[in-house]
Amino acid sequence: MFDTFAGLPVHILVVHVAVVLIPLSAIGAILIAARPKALRLFGAATVIGATVGVIASVVAELSGNALAGRVGWSEEHAAYGDVFPIAAWVFLVLLVVFWIFARGVPLNRNRPLWLKVFGAVLILAAIGITYFTVLTGYSGSKAAWSDIVENSQPGTFAPPD
């Protein structure tokens, strides 16, 4: 089920969903934590995007294991790939908890101190998950492409006429 879809590895298809939605949701999380008005504008979309991104990260891990069974694996990428869905889940839980509590604070009132502190934790988690997304994606790209790029020259293949 997690091996191929339409002749292509599922991992290659689904990993891009996580790589786009998790950092995009992190930007949304930073906005809603820093600006109360942003919560009403982007809060639900941020939570939905993060949820889809987390699901994609779990499918990416499972499909990555299936792909590794076909082509081998990079120890570095496998290590990041095993931890990434867990980190994404932690980010999602922090985001949802913040979103639920912050929605109860009317716009004309200041957020309580504990919620501001929780928002700061959410911002740090958003920065952390974005960094971890880059590390995981970079290690996967390096594993897939470094040998090909190192063993080829620019301009070797001409585009078709």
Summary of the structure (lengths in Angstrom):
residues: 161
radius of gyration: 19.1
end to end distance: 38.6
largest distance: 64.3
contacts: 484
relative contact order: 0.15
helix: 80%
strand: 2%
